[in-house]
Amino acid sequence: MKRGGDLAVTVLAGIIAVPLGLLIALLIRATTGGPVIFRQTRTGRHGREFAILKFRTMRDKRHEDEPDAPRITRLGALLRKTSLDELPQLWNVLRGDMGVIGPRPTLPEQVVHYSDRQRGRLAVRPGLTGWAQVRGRNSITWPERIELDLWYIEHHSLALDLRILALTVKVLLRPAGITAAGGVNPGFPAPAQPPATAAEPAAARIVLPRQATATAPRLAREELRG
């Protein structure tokens, strides 16, 4: 039933998304050149990897060590602010890689750092939007986001999905939390770092809606935009 709802929402959204996407693609080609779509491997349901699609928002590197921030184009900054760079992920939903609502997918190199509990967020298809997205997005730490995702998986219902969709519209109209302070999302291990151990100190208690609270481990900082 949830899959049928995903397809229905995607088809309806496609009425606007297809012509808008074509316009965005033309603008990217005219201003930046090169490929229009950015592909990146992410981990989906049950650990299956897939290529997530986004509109390209950065120009090519001018030198090997050039950081990402200066490479974001003016059009790219606008696409990120409005989340229009995520439009191609409707194709991911049609393919079955993603759903409309669910945890945002992360990199395989990051998933290997999940604890057994955190791997529970792989029990469902990742989503275009989700409970963590409308509760702070990138302005909250990764442990907090993971706990919010786990809470959603445990309590998901049609009513909750409809609430998330309504809150998503609000977030799109009044963008917030697109990037964390300084462009860094704290609390998630970088691919080159070892996974957290049981000896590491626990992070502050995460406040979840009503019946759900949890304590997440303090992990290293990670730079990743959902």
Backbone as CSV, one residue per row, in Angstrom:
resi,resn,N_x,N_y,N_z,CA_x,CA_y,CA_z,C_x,C_y,C_z
1,MET,0.833,-1.198,0.000,0.000,0.000,0.000,0.869,1.251,0.000
2,LYS,1.944,1.233,0.808,2.838,2.393,0.856,3.497,2.608,-0.497
3,ARG,3.859,1.518,-1.176,4.483,1.635,-2.499,3.499,2.256,-3.487
4,GLY,2.228,1.870,-3.427,1.224,2.452,-4.299,1.074,3.941,-4.059
5,GLY,1.114,4.354,-2.790,1.049,5.779,-2.470,2.247,6.529,-2.995
6,ASP,3.445,5.906,-2.901,4.656,6.537,-3.427,4.516,6.804,-4.924
7,LEU,4.017,5.810,-5.651,3.868,5.957,-7.096,2.838,7.029,-7.440
8,ALA,1.740,7.062,-6.677,0.693,8.056,-6.944,1.215,9.470,-6.724
9,VAL,1.926,9.678,-5.615,2.477,11.007,-5.318,3.510,11.402,-6.369
10,THR,4.331,10.435,-6.796,5.372,10.724,-7.781,4.782,11.112,-9.127
11,VAL,3.749,10.389,-9.555,3.111,10.705,-10.832,2.477,12.095,-10.787
12,LEU,1.804,12.416,-9.692,1.189,13.738,-9.560,2.255,14.832,-9.538
13,ALA,3.337,14.586,-8.769,4.416,15.578,-8.698,5.097,15.741,-10.048
14,GLY,5.126,14.648,-10.838,5.785,14.699,-12.132,5.143,15.654,-13.116
15,ILE,3.855,15.947,-12.931,3.161,16.880,-13.820,3.845,18.245,-13.799
16,ILE,4.317,18.630,-12.611,5.050,19.893,-12.478,6.548,19.674,-12.607
17,ALA,7.033,18.542,-12.076,8.472,18.312,-12.005,9.122,18.129,-13.361
18,VAL,8.441,17.475,-14.299,9.067,17.196,-15.601,9.373,18.483,-16.367
19,PRO,8.396,19.368,-16.609,8.744,20.611,-17.330,9.710,21.496,-16.548
20,LEU,9.563,21.531,-15.208,10.484,22.330,-14.397,11.886,21.751,-14.468
21,GLY,11.975,20.423,-14.425,13.273,19.767,-14.506,13.971,20.012,-15.830
22,LEU,13.203,20.020,-16.912,13.791,20.295,-18.223,14.350,21.713,-18.274
23,LEU,13.619,22.664,-17.685,14.107,24.040,-17.639,15.396,24.138,-16.836
24,ILE,15.428,23.478,-15.682,16.631,23.498,-14.840,17.805,22.868,-15.584
25,ALA,17.554,21.767,-16.283,18.615,21.097,-17.035,19.196,22.020,-18.094
26,LEU,18.344,22.755,-18.789,18.820,23.694,-19.805,19.653,24.810,-19.186
27,LEU,19.223,25.297,-18.034,19.974,26.359,-17.357,21.342,25.873,-16.894
28,ILE,21.402,24.635,-16.399,22.690,24.084,-15.957,23.633,23.954,-17.146
29,ARG,23.122,23.446,-18.270,23.953,23.288,-19.461,24.447,24.634,-19.971
30,ALA,23.573,25.643,-19.892,23.929,26.961,-20.416,24.928,27.691,-19.533
31,THR,24.867,27.474,-18.223,25.716,28.220,-17.295,26.963,27.476,-16.861
32,THR,26.893,26.145,-16.851,28.008,25.347,-16.330,28.584,24.399,-17.362
33,GLY,27.721,23.921,-18.262,28.157,22.913,-19.214,28.313,21.564,-18.523
34,GLY,28.835,20.593,-19.249,29.067,19.284,-18.647,27.775,18.566,-18.314
35,PRO,27.884,17.497,-17.532,26.697,16.710,-17.184,25.721,17.511,-16.326
36,VAL,24.455,17.247,-16.507,23.405,17.936,-15.759,23.121,17.211,-14.441
37,ILE,23.245,15.887,-14.458,22.896,15.063,-13.302,24.141,14.640,-12.532
38,PHE,24.078,14.748,-11.224,25.127,14.257,-10.322,24.649,12.936,-9.734
39,ARG,25.477,11.912,-9.825,25.147,10.592,-9.297,26.095,10.238,-8.162
40,GLN,25.539,9.654,-7.123,26.358,9.250,-5.983,25.794,7.972,-5.389
41,THR,26.660,7.050,-5.023,26.217,5.786,-4.436,25.750,6.002,-3.013
42,ARG,24.555,5.543,-2.718,23.999,5.595,-1.372,23.500,4.210,-0.980
43,THR,23.251,4.033,0.298,22.756,2.758,0.800,21.261,2.846,1.049
44,GLY,20.517,1.884,0.511,19.070,1.877,0.641,18.562,0.785,1.552
45,ARG,17.357,0.334,1.270,16.677,-0.658,2.103,17.473,-1.953,2.168
46,HIS,17.611,-2.489,3.361,18.338,-3.730,3.630,19.798,-3.659,3.174
47,GLY,20.339,-2.448,3.084,21.749,-2.294,2.736,22.037,-2.333,1.251
48,ARG,21.009,-2.383,0.405,21.244,-2.416,-1.042,21.694,-1.045,-1.529
49,GLU,22.770,-1.027,-2.298,23.309,0.237,-2.796,22.630,0.644,-4.099
50,PHE,22.498,1.949,-4.309,21.917,2.477,-5.538,22.524,3.844,-5.825
51,ALA,22.327,4.335,-7.043,22.835,5.647,-7.442,21.751,6.690,-7.237
52,ILE,21.963,7.586,-6.265,21.009,8.666,-6.043,21.271,9.761,-7.081
53,LEU,20.204,10.414,-7.529,20.317,11.416,-8.581,20.010,12.809,-8.037
54,LYS,20.809,13.776,-8.470,20.575,15.181,-8.129,20.992,16.035,-9.315
55,PHE,20.412,17.226,-9.404,20.926,18.175,-10.378,22.289,18.654,-9.905
56,ARG,23.209,18.797,-10.837,24.559,19.231,-10.490,24.530,20.687,-10.039
57,THR,25.148,20.975,-8.923,25.139,22.326,-8.363,26.533,22.941,-8.260
58,MET,27.565,22.174,-8.655,28.936,22.676,-8.561,29.641,22.579,-9.906
59,ARG,30.525,23.512,-10.156,31.385,23.444,-11.339,32.520,22.468,-11.075
60,ASP,33.277,22.142,-12.129,34.425,21.248,-11.985,35.521,21.915,-11.153
61,LYS,36.359,21.093,-10.549,37.478,21.613,-9.771,38.504,22.277,-10.685
62,ARG,39.046,23.408,-10.215,40.109,24.085,-10.952,41.475,23.524,-10.579
63,HIS,41.566,22.947,-9.398,42.767,22.244,-8.974,42.359,21.159,-7.992
64,GLU,43.221,20.189,-7.781,42.872,18.979,-7.032,42.394,19.256,-5.615
65,ASP,42.988,20.249,-4.944,42.666,20.506,-3.547,41.595,21.580,-3.355
66,GLU,40.943,21.998,-4.410,39.937,23.052,-4.272,38.750,22.551,-3.446
67,PRO,38.355,23.275,-2.394,37.227,22.848,-1.568,35.900,22.974,-2.319
68,ASP,34.861,22.371,-1.752,33.556,22.350,-2.426,32.862,23.710,-2.444
69,ALA,32.939,24.447,-1.341,32.146,25.667,-1.193,32.319,26.654,-2.350
70,PRO,33.562,26.979,-2.778,33.711,27.944,-3.872,33.202,27.417,-5.214
71,ARG,32.987,26.123,-5.313,32.580,25.514,-6.581,31.068,25.559,-6.787
72,ILE,30.313,25.912,-5.748,28.857,25.980,-5.884,28.497,27.181,-6.745
73,THR,27.789,26.958,-7.816,27.417,28.041,-8.730,26.242,28.838,-8.151
74,ARG,25.974,29.988,-8.738,24.838,30.795,-8.286,23.533,30.031,-8.504
75,LEU,23.429,29.383,-9.649,22.246,28.563,-9.901,22.203,27.398,-8.923
76,GLY,23.363,26.792,-8.671,23.425,25.668,-7.735,22.995,26.061,-6.342
77,ALA,23.412,27.243,-5.892,23.020,27.724,-4.568,21.510,27.895,-4.483
78,LEU,20.915,28.403,-5.562,19.458,28.570,-5.592,18.761,27.215,-5.575
79,LEU,19.282,26.260,-6.334,18.685,24.922,-6.368,18.756,24.259,-4.997
80,ARG,19.884,24.429,-4.324,20.019,23.845,-2.985,19.080,24.508,-1.990
81,LYS,18.984,25.833,-2.060,18.133,26.560,-1.116,16.676,26.155,-1.254
82,THR,16.248,25.905,-2.479,14.850,25.540,-2.733,14.638,24.031,-2.776
83,SER,15.724,23.261,-2.631,15.689,21.790,-2.711,15.308,21.282,-4.096
84,LEU,15.351,22.144,-5.102,15.030,21.707,-6.455,16.116,20.799,-7.033
85,ASP,17.302,20.814,-6.438,18.342,19.891,-6.906,17.964,18.439,-6.652
86,GLU,16.965,18.221,-5.786,16.536,16.863,-5.447,15.481,16.319,-6.411
87,LEU,14.979,17.131,-7.338,13.905,16.697,-8.238,14.194,15.379,-8.963
88,PRO,15.414,15.145,-9.455,15.665,13.885,-10.163,15.428,12.636,-9.317
89,GLN,15.354,12.794,-8.007,15.119,11.627,-7.155,13.705,11.067,-7.288
90,LEU,12.826,11.791,-7.973,11.530,11.202,-8.304,11.729,9.951,-9.161
91,TRP,12.784,9.962,-9.972,13.115,8.774,-10.769,13.566,7.636,-9.852
92,ASN,14.310,7.967,-8.790,14.691,6.950,-7.812,13.463,6.320,-7.158
93,VAL,12.431,7.143,-6.942,11.190,6.620,-6.349,10.491,5.697,-7.336
94,LEU,10.405,6.100,-8.596,9.769,5.255,-9.607,10.497,3.925,-9.755
95,ARG,11.805,3.943,-9.649,12.599,2.716,-9.767,12.469,1.810,-8.546
96,GLY,11.999,2.369,-7.447,11.891,1.575,-6.239,13.093,1.679,-5.329
97,ASP,14.083,2.518,-5.704,15.251,2.723,-4.846,14.856,3.456,-3.565
98,MET,13.884,4.374,-3.700,13.481,5.242,-2.601,11.958,5.289,-2.515
99,GLY,11.480,5.809,-1.394,10.082,6.120,-1.242,9.934,7.628,-1.126
100,VAL,8.709,8.092,-1.000,8.494,9.517,-0.809,8.912,9.924,0.601
101,ILE,8.570,9.082,1.584,8.874,9.395,2.985,9.716,8.275,3.589
102,GLY,10.777,8.650,4.262,11.660,7.680,4.902,12.964,8.345,5.289
103,PRO,13.883,7.638,5.913,15.183,8.206,6.270,15.960,8.597,5.019
104,ARG,16.679,9.699,5.073,17.519,10.070,3.946,18.677,9.079,3.839
105,PRO,19.004,8.631,2.613,20.066,7.624,2.450,21.447,8.215,2.665
106,THR,22.337,7.431,3.237,23.707,7.883,3.480,24.696,7.055,2.668
107,LEU,25.946,7.480,2.693,27.001,6.817,1.934,27.329,5.449,2.527
108,PRO,27.680,4.466,1.681,28.065,3.145,2.204,29.218,3.225,3.197
109,GLU,30.177,4.144,2.938,31.323,4.264,3.848,30.898,4.743,5.227
110,GLN,29.733,5.376,5.307,29.236,5.859,6.583,28.365,4.806,7.273
111,VAL,27.648,4.046,6.453,26.771,3.013,7.005,27.574,1.970,7.785
112,VAL,28.817,1.713,7.363,29.620,0.705,8.061,29.905,1.118,9.500
113,HIS,29.713,2.385,9.830,29.930,2.862,11.190,28.674,2.757,12.048
114,TYR,27.553,2.381,11.459,26.321,2.258,12.235,26.466,1.190,13.318
115,SER,25.864,1.451,14.455,25.723,0.410,15.459,24.598,-0.517,15.019
116,ASP,24.425,-1.635,15.707,23.340,-2.557,15.361,21.994,-1.844,15.427
117,ARG,21.833,-0.994,16.430,20.574,-0.257,16.569,20.382,0.707,15.405
118,GLN,21.432,1.438,15.042,21.326,2.423,13.975,21.050,1.785,12.621
119,ARG,21.485,0.545,12.435,21.212,-0.155,11.184,19.724,-0.417,11.008
120,GLY,18.951,-0.203,12.052,17.509,-0.351,11.943,16.884,0.632,10.975
121,ARG,17.576,1.746,10.687,17.019,2.719,9.735,17.090,2.204,8.300
122,LEU,17.779,1.071,8.082,17.830,0.459,6.761,16.673,-0.505,6.534
123,ALA,15.761,-0.598,7.484,14.642,-1.547,7.376,13.588,-1.085,6.376
124,VAL,13.603,0.192,6.021,12.620,0.735,5.080,13.341,1.439,3.940
125,ARG,12.605,1.714,2.862,13.198,2.481,1.770,13.554,3.883,2.255
126,PRO,14.694,4.409,1.833,15.000,5.813,2.149,14.011,6.719,1.434
127,GLY,13.871,7.955,1.898,12.848,8.827,1.361,13.348,10.154,0.814
128,LEU,12.491,10.785,0.025,12.755,12.149,-0.424,12.713,13.107,0.753
129,THR,11.802,12.846,1.668,11.671,13.622,2.880,11.392,12.658,4.018
130,GLY,11.473,13.143,5.234,11.263,12.249,6.363,11.086,13.014,7.661
131,TRP,10.883,12.281,8.736,10.647,12.879,10.041,11.832,13.733,10.474
132,ALA,13.041,13.233,10.259,14.228,14.016,10.631,14.358,15.252,9.760
133,GLN,13.938,15.160,8.486,14.030,16.301,7.582,13.156,17.466,8.032
134,VAL,11.984,17.157,8.565,11.070,18.228,8.965,11.240,18.606,10.431
135,ARG,12.155,17.923,11.129,12.413,18.235,12.536,13.763,18.901,12.744
136,GLY,14.369,19.381,11.651,15.642,20.085,11.808,16.613,19.897,10.669
137,ARG,16.435,18.816,9.911,17.268,18.563,8.746,18.747,18.579,9.129
138,ASN,19.562,19.333,8.423,21.003,19.336,8.677,21.433,20.228,9.838
139,SER,20.477,20.893,10.483,20.836,21.737,11.621,20.989,20.924,12.902
140,ILE,20.613,19.649,12.865,20.762,18.777,14.042,21.827,17.725,13.753
141,THR,22.353,17.120,14.796,23.447,16.167,14.635,22.953,14.874,14.005
142,TRP,23.897,14.128,13.437,23.542,12.849,12.839,22.961,11.866,13.846
143,PRO,23.505,11.740,15.054,22.854,10.839,16.022,21.403,11.212,16.290
144,GLU,21.116,12.515,16.361,19.732,12.952,16.556,18.874,12.568,15.360
145,ARG,19.400,12.785,14.159,18.641,12.456,12.950,18.361,10.956,12.887
146,ILE,19.342,10.151,13.239,19.148,8.703,13.195,18.076,8.278,14.189
147,GLU,18.103,8.854,15.389,17.082,8.509,16.380,15.692,8.933,15.920
148,LEU,15.583,10.083,15.280,14.299,10.521,14.741,13.816,9.563,13.655
149,ASP,14.746,9.097,12.813,14.386,8.129,11.775,13.910,6.816,12.384
150,LEU,14.604,6.361,13.419,14.205,5.116,14.076,12.834,5.263,14.732
151,TRP,12.586,6.440,15.293,11.270,6.686,15.883,10.193,6.622,14.815
152,TYR,10.469,7.202,13.646,9.492,7.164,12.552,9.198,5.728,12.128
153,ILE,10.246,4.926,11.971,10.059,3.541,11.535,9.188,2.774,12.529
154,GLU,9.379,3.041,13.812,8.609,2.343,14.842,7.156,2.812,14.886
155,HIS,6.909,4.081,14.543,5.571,4.660,14.722,4.894,5.066,13.415
156,HIS,5.466,4.687,12.274,4.925,5.193,11.011,3.474,4.758,10.803
157,SER,2.726,5.661,10.210,1.307,5.447,9.930,0.918,6.402,8.816
158,LEU,-0.246,6.212,8.255,-0.723,7.115,7.214,-0.849,8.536,7.756
159,ALA,-1.364,8.658,8.973,-1.531,9.988,9.571,-0.182,10.682,9.742
160,LEU,0.833,9.935,10.179,2.161,10.521,10.357,2.756,10.905,9.007
161,ASP,2.568,10.062,7.982,3.074,10.388,6.648,2.429,11.662,6.111
162,LEU,1.131,11.808,6.308,0.443,13.006,5.848,0.951,14.241,6.588
163,ARG,1.240,14.072,7.882,1.787,15.184,8.661,3.165,15.578,8.135
164,ILE,3.990,14.591,7.799,5.323,14.876,7.272,5.226,15.595,5.928
165,LEU,4.292,15.162,5.077,4.109,15.831,3.788,3.717,17.287,3.981
166,ALA,2.806,17.539,4.923,2.372,18.916,5.185,3.532,19.756,5.714
167,LEU,4.322,19.188,6.625,5.468,19.908,7.175,6.545,20.119,6.115
168,THR,6.654,19.178,5.178,7.629,19.324,4.095,7.295,20.533,3.221
169,VAL,6.020,20.696,2.923,5.593,21.859,2.150,5.973,23.146,2.889
170,LYS,5.759,23.151,4.194,6.106,24.324,5.006,7.604,24.594,4.958
171,VAL,8.409,23.530,5.047,9.863,23.687,5.012,10.318,24.189,3.649
172,LEU,9.689,23.704,2.583,10.065,24.145,1.242,9.732,25.618,1.027
173,LEU,8.624,26.066,1.609,8.229,27.460,1.468,9.087,28.382,2.330
174,ARG,9.544,27.847,3.460,10.402,28.630,4.366,11.640,27.796,4.686
175,PRO,12.588,27.724,3.746,13.748,26.836,3.898,14.532,27.111,5.176
176,ALA,14.899,26.039,5.852,15.730,26.138,7.059,16.462,24.822,7.238
177,GLY,17.655,24.896,7.830,18.400,23.684,8.135,18.990,22.985,6.923
178,ILE,19.137,23.715,5.798,19.683,23.087,4.594,21.119,22.640,4.823
179,THR,21.896,23.468,5.510,23.246,23.093,5.909,23.448,23.458,7.367
180,ALA,24.311,22.732,8.012,24.618,23.028,9.409,25.556,24.232,9.471
181,ALA,25.770,24.737,10.694,26.675,25.868,10.884,28.056,25.514,10.351
182,GLY,28.581,26.362,9.485,29.887,26.101,8.903,29.874,25.043,7.823
183,GLY,28.683,24.561,7.440,28.577,23.542,6.399,28.912,22.152,6.875
184,VAL,29.013,21.955,8.185,29.403,20.663,8.730,28.275,20.093,9.595
185,ASN,27.927,18.853,9.335,26.945,18.171,10.167,27.678,17.383,11.243
186,PRO,27.594,17.808,12.514,28.355,17.134,13.559,27.784,15.777,13.924
187,GLY,28.661,14.923,14.424,28.183,13.711,15.050,28.182,12.465,14.217
188,PHE,28.701,12.492,12.997,28.726,11.260,12.199,30.142,10.982,11.744
189,PRO,30.597,9.718,11.758,31.994,9.418,11.454,32.321,9.603,9.987
190,ALA,33.461,10.228,9.723,33.935,10.350,8.347,34.399,8.978,7.875
191,PRO,34.366,8.727,6.541,34.747,7.416,6.034,36.121,6.951,6.460
192,ALA,37.072,7.880,6.639,38.442,7.481,6.975,38.629,7.197,8.451
193,GLN,37.625,7.486,9.273,37.793,7.338,10.699,37.277,5.985,11.176
194,PRO,37.850,5.430,12.268,37.364,4.154,12.787,36.000,4.319,13.404
195,PRO,35.208,3.237,13.445,33.878,3.325,14.048,33.967,3.586,15.533
196,ALA,32.889,4.126,16.081,32.839,4.396,17.512,32.892,3.100,18.294
197,THR,33.446,3.155,19.493,33.512,1.973,20.345,32.622,2.171,21.546
198,ALA,32.374,1.072,22.239,31.498,1.131,23.398,32.089,1.998,24.500
199,ALA,33.414,2.218,24.448,34.055,2.991,25.503,33.863,4.484,25.334
200,GLU,33.387,4.912,24.153,33.225,6.331,23.925,32.082,6.874,24.754
201,PRO,32.166,8.146,25.175,31.124,8.725,26.014,29.824,8.886,25.257
202,ALA,28.717,8.833,25.968,27.399,8.996,25.355,27.105,10.466,25.133
203,ALA,26.347,10.752,24.072,25.946,12.126,23.788,24.775,12.512,24.664
204,ALA,24.424,13.796,24.614,23.299,14.287,25.398,22.012,13.605,24.964
205,ARG,21.051,13.503,25.867,19.798,12.836,25.566,19.065,13.570,24.462
206,ILE,18.549,12.804,23.501,17.829,13.350,22.366,16.354,13.387,22.697
207,VAL,15.728,14.536,22.528,14.314,14.677,22.844,13.492,14.337,21.615
208,LEU,12.680,13.286,21.702,11.820,12.859,20.632,10.375,13.072,21.027
209,PRO,9.457,13.007,20.073,8.059,13.273,20.387,7.489,12.317,21.421
210,ARG,6.946,12.847,22.475,6.201,12.134,23.512,6.867,10.841,23.956
211,GLN,6.383,9.692,23.375,6.774,8.407,23.936,8.174,7.970,23.568
212,ALA,8.901,8.734,22.733,10.204,8.264,22.286,11.314,9.168,22.745
213,THR,12.264,8.612,23.498,13.508,9.299,23.812,14.622,8.286,23.697
214,ALA,15.833,8.754,23.379,16.940,7.814,23.237,18.240,8.542,23.470
215,THR,19.289,7.795,23.804,20.606,8.353,23.987,21.483,7.868,22.860
216,ALA,22.112,8.770,22.131,22.925,8.408,20.975,24.388,8.562,21.318
217,PRO,25.280,7.738,20.689,26.712,7.842,20.946,27.276,9.107,20.339
218,ARG,28.302,9.617,20.957,28.992,10.791,20.402,29.956,10.292,19.343
219,LEU,29.760,10.709,18.116,30.598,10.269,17.028,31.368,11.457,16.474
220,ALA,32.225,11.194,15.511,33.045,12.257,14.927,32.207,13.125,14.008
221,ARG,32.776,14.227,13.521,32.044,15.151,12.661,32.093,14.669,11.216
222,GLU,31.025,14.953,10.498,30.983,14.523,9.102,30.307,15.593,8.261
223,GLU,30.861,15.835,7.104,30.298,16.836,6.201,29.532,16.116,5.112
224,LEU,28.195,16.228,5.146,27.342,15.582,4.154,26.008,16.256,4.140
225,ARG,25.555,16.646,2.968,24.229,17.233,2.848,23.267,16.155,2.415
226,GLY,22.160,15.992,3.126,21.184,14.974,2.798,20.500,15.235,1.509
